[in-house]
Amino acid sequence: MSLSYRAAVLHEAHAPLTLETVTAAPLHPGDVRVRIRAAGLCHTDLEVIEGGLRYPMPIVLGHEAAGVVEEVGSQVRAVAPGDPVVLSWNPHCGGCFYCERRLPILCEGYLARGAEALAFDGAPRAWLRDGRAVRQLMFLGAFADYCIVPEQQAVPVPRDIPFDRACLIGCGVMTGVGAAMNVASIRPGDTVMVIGCGAVGLAAVQGARMAGAADIIAVDLNDEKLALAATMGATTQVNAARQDAAEVARAATRGRGADVVLESAGSPAGFRVSAEAVRPGGEVIWLGKIDVAKDIALRWGSLMGEKRIRRSSYGGAHPARDFPRLARAYLDGHLMLDELITRRIALEDINAGFDALKRGEAIRSVVIF
């Protein structure tokens, strides 16, 4: 008997999501069906709604999620029914040019399939009542009661971590903490600047603290977010509407600038400041993003001095290793997740949740199933 369940479906950009009944495909041998228990509202989802990211539709958004394995295909060995899991949005083949170089985020299959918004094998996993295939954002589509994914995307985590906290690990926290600990070369005693104190930026502040940074300069336009950054390890808070962040970085380092700058604001101004604030020979990691078709402008002189700029999409994630590690860090009191959740909402309230995100009122709204 086929499984039918609720999903929040987007039919066109600039339109609200609609709750609809969809029908699941039978499991493939390597598939895992996860009952979603919590899913975070991320800016990437909002970019699809607003047309900044363009995907085929109808589509189910949601790529930051946790739940319980309910059924597995005949070839699945790593998880079993009843296992709590965090979902990864970066499936990879393991054998292409980039996977062999430990860069799963550049997996040739992942990049080739991503624009199709289907499962990693290119086939749909759900259909609308009228027979149209339902697309799934970033190989997940987690704003639904269920999600069918390949085995590698369902990563077991300790049973003690609540699902609303666990889901944050799947995207925002992994991206921010991982940028500081996996991607950047932060040394004990370094000065690190984090631009943008949303979910990713606050995770980056914590990653910088965990990596041993001595001074962490948090930059934002919102004093409440800056205050929260202070509780998570930021030693200096800069409201960019009132202070020049690059000048603050130089004043704190005898004129050099920050050793590492993590940009998570996703704004042209943030990108420019990141290049101005980092010291010669220092490192800039860009986590934020803007519309893929737009340009940004930088002062050429800000790029001089052997500075290194790198874009990171997922914090150098190796989910099977990193997700359990981050969950344990939370359970051990080293990683703050409770404070990232601004509100908990029902699936029926998802459009209001995105409105709040657009207005900048929420760090993370989490759908509770």
C-alpha positions as CSV (number, residue, x, y, z in Angstrom):
1,M,0.0,0.0,0.0
2,S,1.4,3.4,-1.0
3,L,2.2,6.0,1.7
4,S,0.5,9.4,1.5
5,Y,1.6,12.3,3.7
6,R,1.6,16.1,4.1
7,A,4.1,18.3,2.4
8,A,4.6,22.1,2.0
9,V,4.8,22.6,-1.7
10,L,6.0,25.6,-3.7
11,H,4.5,25.9,-7.1
12,E,6.1,29.2,-8.2
13,A,8.5,31.8,-6.9
14,H,7.0,34.7,-4.9
15,A,4.1,32.5,-3.9
16,P,3.2,30.9,-0.5
17,L,3.8,27.3,0.2
18,T,0.7,25.2,0.2
19,L,0.0,22.1,2.3
20,E,-0.8,19.2,0.1
21,T,-1.0,15.5,0.2
22,V,1.7,13.7,-1.7
23,T,2.3,10.0,-2.4
24,A,5.7,8.4,-1.7
25,A,7.5,6.2,-4.1
26,P,8.4,2.6,-3.1
27,L,11.8,2.4,-1.5
28,H,14.7,1.7,-3.7
29,P,17.2,-0.9,-2.3
30,G,19.5,1.8,-0.9
31,D,16.8,4.1,0.4
32,V,15.9,5.2,3.9
33,R,12.5,6.6,4.8
34,V,12.7,9.1,7.6
35,R,9.8,10.5,9.6
36,I,10.7,14.1,10.0
37,R,10.5,15.4,13.6
38,A,12.0,18.9,13.2
39,A,13.1,21.1,10.3
40,G,14.7,24.5,10.4
41,L,13.8,27.4,8.1
42,C,17.0,28.5,6.3
43,H,17.8,31.5,4.1
44,T,18.5,29.1,1.2
45,D,14.9,28.0,1.3
46,L,13.8,31.7,1.3
47,E,16.1,32.3,-1.7
48,V,14.1,29.7,-3.7
49,I,10.8,31.3,-2.6
50,E,12.0,34.7,-3.6
51,G,13.5,33.5,-6.9
52,G,17.1,34.1,-6.1
53,L,17.8,30.4,-6.5
54,R,15.9,28.8,-9.5
55,Y,14.7,25.2,-9.4
56,P,12.1,23.2,-11.2
57,M,8.7,23.2,-9.6
58,P,6.5,22.0,-7.9
59,I,9.1,21.5,-5.2
60,V,9.2,20.7,-1.5
61,L,11.8,22.9,0.3
62,G,13.6,22.1,3.6
63,H,17.1,20.8,3.9
64,E,17.9,21.2,7.6
65,A,16.1,18.4,9.3
66,A,16.2,15.5,11.8
67,G,13.9,12.6,12.4
68,V,13.6,8.9,13.0
69,V,14.3,6.1,10.5
70,E,11.0,4.3,9.8
71,E,11.8,1.9,7.0
72,V,15.0,1.0,5.0
73,G,15.7,-0.6,1.6
74,S,17.1,-4.1,1.3
75,Q,20.7,-3.0,0.8
76,V,20.8,-0.5,3.7
77,R,23.2,-1.4,6.5
78,A,24.3,1.8,8.3
79,V,20.9,2.6,9.9
80,A,17.9,0.7,11.1
81,P,14.3,1.5,11.9
82,G,14.1,3.5,15.1
83,D,17.5,5.3,14.7
84,P,17.5,9.1,15.3
85,V,19.2,10.8,12.3
86,V,20.2,14.2,11.1
87,L,19.9,14.6,7.3
88,S,22.7,15.7,5.1
89,W,22.1,17.7,1.9
90,N,25.4,16.6,0.3
91,P,25.2,13.1,-1.1
92,H,28.2,12.1,-3.1
93,C,29.4,9.3,-5.2
94,G,32.7,8.6,-3.4
95,G,34.7,7.8,-6.6
96,C,34.8,10.9,-8.9
97,F,37.7,13.3,-9.3
98,Y,36.6,15.5,-6.4
99,C,35.4,12.8,-4.0
100,E,38.8,11.1,-4.3
101,R,40.3,14.4,-3.2
102,R,38.1,14.5,-0.1
103,L,35.9,17.3,-1.6
104,P,32.4,15.8,-1.5
105,I,30.8,19.2,-1.8
106,L,32.2,19.2,-5.4
107,C,31.2,15.7,-6.2
108,E,30.5,15.6,-10.0
109,G,27.3,13.7,-9.5
110,Y,26.1,16.0,-6.7
111,L,26.7,19.1,-8.9
112,A,25.2,17.6,-12.0
113,R,22.1,16.4,-10.3
114,G,21.5,19.3,-7.9
115,A,19.7,21.5,-10.5
116,E,17.2,18.7,-11.2
117,A,15.9,18.8,-7.6
118,L,15.3,15.1,-7.5
119,A,16.9,12.3,-5.6
120,F,20.6,11.6,-6.0
121,D,19.8,8.9,-8.6
122,G,17.8,11.4,-10.6
123,A,14.4,9.8,-9.9
124,P,11.5,11.4,-8.0
125,R,10.5,10.1,-4.6
126,A,7.0,11.6,-4.4
127,W,4.1,12.6,-6.6
128,L,1.2,15.1,-6.3
129,R,-2.4,13.8,-6.6
130,D,-2.5,15.0,-10.3
131,G,0.5,12.7,-11.1
132,R,3.2,15.3,-11.3
133,A,6.5,14.5,-9.7
134,V,7.4,16.5,-6.6
135,R,10.9,18.0,-6.7
136,Q,13.0,18.1,-3.5
137,L,15.4,20.9,-2.6
138,M,19.0,19.8,-2.1
139,F,18.1,16.1,-2.4
140,L,15.9,16.3,0.7
141,G,12.6,18.2,0.7
142,A,12.2,18.0,4.4
143,F,9.1,20.3,5.0
144,A,7.0,17.2,5.0
145,D,6.0,14.4,7.3
146,Y,8.4,12.1,5.5
147,C,11.6,12.2,3.5
148,I,13.1,9.4,1.4
149,V,16.9,9.7,1.0
150,P,19.9,7.5,0.1
151,E,21.4,5.7,3.1
152,Q,24.4,8.1,3.3
153,Q,22.2,11.1,3.8
154,A,20.7,9.8,7.1
155,V,23.4,10.1,9.7
156,P,22.8,8.5,13.1
157,V,23.2,10.8,16.1
158,P,23.0,10.2,19.9
159,R,19.5,9.5,21.1
160,D,19.8,12.1,23.9
161,I,19.8,15.2,21.6
162,P,16.3,16.7,21.1
163,F,15.2,16.8,17.4
164,D,14.7,20.5,17.3
165,R,18.3,21.0,18.3
166,A,19.6,18.1,16.2
167,C,18.1,19.5,13.0
168,L,20.2,22.6,13.2
169,I,23.4,20.5,12.8
170,G,22.3,19.5,9.3
171,C,23.0,22.9,7.7
172,G,23.5,26.1,9.7
173,V,25.6,24.8,12.5
174,M,27.6,22.5,10.4
175,T,28.4,25.3,8.0
176,G,29.4,27.8,10.7
177,V,31.3,25.5,13.1
178,G,32.8,23.6,10.2
179,A,34.1,26.8,8.5
180,A,36.0,27.6,11.7
181,M,37.2,24.1,12.5
182,N,37.5,22.3,9.2
183,V,38.1,25.0,6.6
184,A,39.9,28.0,8.2
185,S,43.3,27.7,9.6
186,I,42.6,29.2,13.1
187,R,45.4,28.8,15.5
188,P,45.2,29.2,19.3
189,G,45.6,32.9,20.1
190,D,44.3,34.1,16.8
191,T,42.0,37.1,16.2
192,V,38.9,36.0,14.3
193,M,36.2,38.2,12.9
194,V,32.7,36.9,12.2
195,I,30.5,39.1,10.0
196,G,26.8,38.4,10.3
197,C,25.3,36.9,13.5
198,G,22.5,34.8,12.1
199,A,22.4,31.0,12.7
200,V,25.5,30.4,10.6
201,G,27.5,33.3,12.0
202,L,26.7,32.4,15.6
203,A,27.8,28.9,14.9
204,A,31.0,30.3,13.4
205,V,31.6,32.3,16.6
206,Q,31.4,29.1,18.5
207,G,33.6,27.2,16.1
208,A,36.2,29.9,16.4
209,R,36.0,29.6,20.2
210,M,36.3,25.8,20.0
211,A,39.3,26.2,17.7
212,G,41.1,28.3,20.3
213,A,40.8,31.9,19.0
214,A,41.8,34.4,21.7
215,D,39.8,37.3,20.3
216,I,36.5,36.9,18.4
217,I,35.0,40.1,16.9
218,A,31.4,39.7,16.0
219,V,29.9,42.1,13.5
220,D,26.2,42.7,12.8
221,L,23.6,45.5,12.5
222,N,21.4,44.1,15.3
223,D,22.4,44.7,18.9
224,E,20.4,41.7,20.2
225,K,22.2,39.3,17.9
226,L,25.5,40.9,19.0
227,A,24.6,40.3,22.6
228,L,23.8,36.7,21.8
229,A,27.2,36.4,20.1
230,A,28.8,37.5,23.3
231,T,27.3,34.7,25.2
232,M,28.6,32.3,22.6
233,G,32.2,33.5,22.8
234,A,32.6,36.8,21.0
235,T,34.9,39.1,22.9
236,T,34.1,42.2,20.9
237,Q,30.8,43.3,19.4
238,V,30.7,45.7,16.5
239,N,27.5,47.3,15.2
240,A,28.5,48.1,11.6
241,A,25.9,50.9,11.5
242,R,28.0,52.8,14.1
243,Q,31.5,51.5,13.8
244,D,34.0,50.6,11.0
245,A,34.6,46.9,11.5
246,A,37.9,46.9,9.6
247,E,39.2,49.7,11.9
248,V,38.2,47.7,15.0
249,A,40.1,44.7,13.7
250,R,43.2,46.8,13.0
251,A,43.0,48.5,16.4
252,A,42.9,45.1,18.1
253,T,45.9,43.8,16.3
254,R,48.5,46.6,16.3
255,G,47.3,47.6,12.8
256,R,47.5,44.2,11.1
257,G,43.9,43.1,10.9
258,A,42.2,39.9,11.8
259,D,44.0,36.6,11.2
260,V,40.8,35.0,9.9
261,V,37.5,36.6,8.7
262,L,34.3,34.5,8.4
263,E,31.7,36.3,6.4
264,S,28.2,34.9,7.0
265,A,26.0,38.0,6.3
266,G,25.6,37.3,2.6
267,S,25.7,41.0,1.6
268,P,27.9,42.9,-0.8
269,A,29.0,45.2,2.1
270,G,29.9,42.1,4.2
271,F,32.1,40.8,1.4
272,R,33.9,44.1,1.0
273,V,34.5,44.4,4.8
274,S,35.9,40.9,5.0
275,A,38.7,41.8,2.5
276,E,39.4,45.1,4.3
277,A,39.5,43.6,7.8
278,V,41.8,40.6,7.3
279,R,45.5,41.1,7.7
280,P,48.1,40.6,5.0
281,G,48.6,36.8,4.7
282,G,45.3,36.2,6.5
283,E,42.4,34.1,5.4
284,V,38.8,35.1,4.4
285,I,36.1,32.4,4.3
286,W,32.9,33.4,2.5
287,L,29.9,31.6,3.9
288,G,27.1,34.1,3.0
289,K,25.7,34.4,-0.5
290,I,23.6,36.6,-2.7
291,D,21.6,36.1,-5.9
292,V,23.8,33.9,-8.2
293,A,23.4,36.3,-11.1
294,K,24.5,39.4,-9.2
295,D,28.0,41.0,-9.1
296,I,29.9,42.2,-6.1
297,A,32.6,45.0,-6.0
298,L,35.8,45.0,-4.0
299,R,38.5,47.6,-3.7
300,W,41.5,46.1,-5.5
301,G,43.9,47.3,-2.9
302,S,42.1,45.3,-0.3
303,L,43.1,42.1,-2.0
304,M,46.8,42.8,-1.9
305,G,49.2,41.4,0.7
306,E,48.9,37.6,-0.1
307,K,45.4,37.4,1.4
308,R,43.5,34.2,0.7
309,I,39.8,34.2,0.0
310,R,37.8,30.9,-0.1
311,R,34.2,30.2,-0.5
312,S,32.7,27.4,1.7
313,S,29.2,26.0,1.3
314,Y,29.0,23.4,4.0
315,G,31.9,23.9,6.4
316,G,34.1,21.2,4.9
317,A,31.5,18.7,6.1
318,H,32.0,15.0,6.4
319,P,28.6,14.3,7.9
320,A,29.2,10.7,9.2
321,R,32.1,12.1,11.2
322,D,30.9,15.7,12.0
323,F,27.2,15.3,12.8
324,P,27.7,12.9,15.8
325,R,30.7,15.0,16.9
326,L,28.6,18.2,17.0
327,A,25.7,16.4,18.7
328,R,28.1,15.2,21.4
329,A,29.6,18.8,21.7
330,Y,26.0,20.0,22.4
331,L,25.4,17.3,25.0
332,D,28.7,18.0,26.7
333,G,27.9,21.7,27.0
334,H,30.5,22.9,24.5
335,L,28.1,23.9,21.7
336,M,25.1,26.1,22.3
337,L,22.1,25.2,20.2
338,D,19.0,26.1,22.3
339,E,19.7,29.8,22.0
340,L,19.6,29.6,18.1
341,I,15.9,28.8,18.1
342,T,13.8,31.9,18.0
343,R,10.5,30.1,17.6
344,R,8.9,26.7,17.2
345,I,6.1,26.5,14.7
346,A,3.7,23.9,13.1
347,L,3.9,23.0,9.5
348,E,0.7,25.0,9.0
349,D,2.5,28.2,10.0
350,I,5.5,27.8,7.7
351,N,4.6,30.8,5.5
352,A,4.5,33.1,8.6
353,G,7.8,31.6,9.6
354,F,9.4,32.6,6.3
355,D,7.9,36.1,6.7
356,A,9.6,36.4,10.0
357,L,12.9,35.3,8.5
358,K,12.6,37.8,5.7
359,R,12.0,40.6,8.2
360,G,15.1,39.5,10.2
361,E,13.1,38.6,13.3
362,A,14.2,35.0,13.6
363,I,17.6,33.4,13.9
364,R,16.0,30.0,13.4
365,S,12.3,29.1,13.3
366,V,11.9,25.3,13.6
367,V,9.0,23.3,12.3
368,I,8.0,20.7,14.9
369,F,6.2,17.7,13.5
